[in-house]
Amino acid sequence: MPIMYETIRDFRSLIVYQRAKELANDICKLSDRFTPSERYESTSQIRRAATSWRPI
């Protein structure tokens, strides 16, 4: 029996893209809970890493 695949119209329809976007949003929300000292030391780097996967 042949496997039926849906046509990929753009990258936003990929499940991996949707999950990565959710993960990046979750990381940004969690970094808001850091203490002030952690916020200025780590948050910027963590947020850049969380969003570096996004296509240009």
Backbone bond lengths (Angstrom), bond angles and torsions (degrees), N, CA, C in turn:
res aa  C-N    CA-C-N  psi(-1)  N-CA   C-N-CA  omega(-1)  CA-C   N-CA-C  phi
1 M - - - 1.443 - - 1.531 108.39 -
2 P 1.326 118.66 126.12 1.472 120.85 -178.67 1.528 111.37 -70.95
3 I 1.311 115.41 147.77 1.465 121.75 177.63 1.525 107.67 -88.19
4 M 1.315 116.09 131.13 1.461 120.72 179.94 1.524 108.91 -95.27
5 Y 1.297 116.68 129.32 1.458 122.63 177.88 1.516 109.55 -112.46
6 E 1.319 115.28 143.37 1.458 119.01 174.19 1.524 108.37 -79.63
7 T 1.297 115.74 149.86 1.456 120.22 176.94 1.518 108.84 -75.01
8 I 1.327 115.67 132.29 1.458 120.84 177.59 1.518 107.51 -86.58
9 R 1.306 116.07 115.30 1.459 120.16 -177.86 1.519 111.58 -84.77
10 D 1.308 117.24 -40.65 1.463 121.78 173.39 1.519 108.65 -157.33
11 F 1.330 116.63 176.14 1.455 120.89 -173.97 1.519 112.63 -64.21
12 R 1.316 118.59 -24.19 1.463 121.30 -178.69 1.529 112.23 -68.34
13 S 1.314 117.21 -19.67 1.463 120.18 179.06 1.531 112.27 -83.33
14 L 1.320 117.61 -8.26 1.462 120.68 179.28 1.525 110.50 -76.15
15 I 1.298 116.58 134.26 1.467 120.95 179.23 1.523 110.52 -61.99
16 V 1.313 117.39 -38.65 1.467 120.46 -179.50 1.535 110.36 -62.25
17 Y 1.317 117.81 -37.26 1.461 121.02 176.87 1.528 110.28 -65.19
18 Q 1.325 116.38 -45.76 1.464 120.64 -178.41 1.525 111.17 -62.27
19 R 1.322 117.05 -42.14 1.470 120.75 179.29 1.531 111.33 -68.11
20 A 1.325 116.91 -39.56 1.469 120.22 178.96 1.522 110.63 -64.70
21 K 1.313 116.41 -38.13 1.464 120.55 177.99 1.530 110.55 -64.94
22 E 1.325 116.84 -43.12 1.468 120.85 177.29 1.529 110.66 -61.35
23 L 1.332 116.75 -43.52 1.454 121.02 179.61 1.519 111.32 -62.55
24 A 1.317 117.31 -44.45 1.464 121.02 178.69 1.521 110.86 -61.16
25 N 1.323 117.23 -41.97 1.467 120.69 178.20 1.527 110.99 -64.55
26 D 1.330 116.92 -40.92 1.464 120.72 178.53 1.526 111.28 -63.47
27 I 1.316 117.00 -41.14 1.467 120.90 179.26 1.514 110.68 -63.60
28 C 1.322 117.18 -42.45 1.467 120.00 178.30 1.524 111.44 -63.61
29 K 1.332 117.08 -40.04 1.465 120.49 177.84 1.525 111.18 -64.80
30 L 1.329 116.76 -42.19 1.459 120.32 179.44 1.530 111.77 -65.52
31 S 1.314 116.58 -36.76 1.467 119.07 -178.58 1.530 111.39 -67.84
32 D 1.316 117.87 -20.14 1.473 120.71 175.40 1.525 111.65 -66.73
33 R 1.326 117.28 -20.32 1.469 121.42 -178.23 1.532 113.09 -85.94
34 F 1.324 117.52 -4.99 1.465 120.26 -178.22 1.527 110.56 -64.57
35 T 1.314 115.22 153.75 1.464 120.35 174.38 1.531 108.47 -67.49
36 P 1.336 117.61 161.21 1.471 119.27 -178.35 1.532 113.95 -54.66
37 S 1.313 118.03 -41.16 1.465 118.91 -179.14 1.525 111.51 -67.58
38 E 1.334 116.84 -40.16 1.463 119.95 177.10 1.524 111.15 -68.20
39 R 1.309 115.25 -34.68 1.460 119.98 -176.69 1.525 111.10 -59.03
40 Y 1.320 117.03 -44.40 1.458 119.46 -176.34 1.523 112.26 -81.44
41 E 1.311 117.62 -23.49 1.457 120.52 -178.88 1.516 112.55 -86.38
42 S 1.316 118.24 -41.33 1.460 121.52 -169.42 1.515 115.15 -113.88
43 T 1.297 117.30 -31.91 1.460 120.41 -170.20 1.521 112.97 -58.21
44 S 1.306 117.39 -44.96 1.459 120.42 -178.61 1.525 111.04 -59.26
45 Q 1.308 116.44 -45.60 1.459 120.28 -179.53 1.535 111.26 -66.50
46 I 1.323 117.48 -42.48 1.465 121.21 -179.88 1.525 110.37 -63.29
47 R 1.326 116.74 -43.78 1.468 119.62 -179.63 1.523 111.61 -66.35
48 R 1.338 117.46 -38.83 1.465 119.63 176.73 1.525 110.54 -62.70
49 A 1.327 117.04 -41.60 1.463 120.64 179.42 1.532 110.70 -66.10
50 A 1.319 116.88 -39.30 1.463 120.88 -178.12 1.521 111.86 -67.12
51 T 1.316 117.18 -29.93 1.458 119.74 -176.91 1.521 113.08 -104.08
52 S 1.319 118.41 3.84 1.465 120.26 -176.85 1.518 112.72 -72.84
53 W 1.285 119.46 -15.22 1.465 123.30 -178.89 1.518 112.08 -76.15
54 R 1.307 117.78 -18.72 1.468 120.74 -171.63 1.526 111.26 -62.87
55 P 1.304 115.79 138.26 1.474 119.60 178.46 1.511 111.36 -67.73
56 I 1.268 116.19 152.76 1.469 121.80 -178.69 1.510 109.91 -85.35
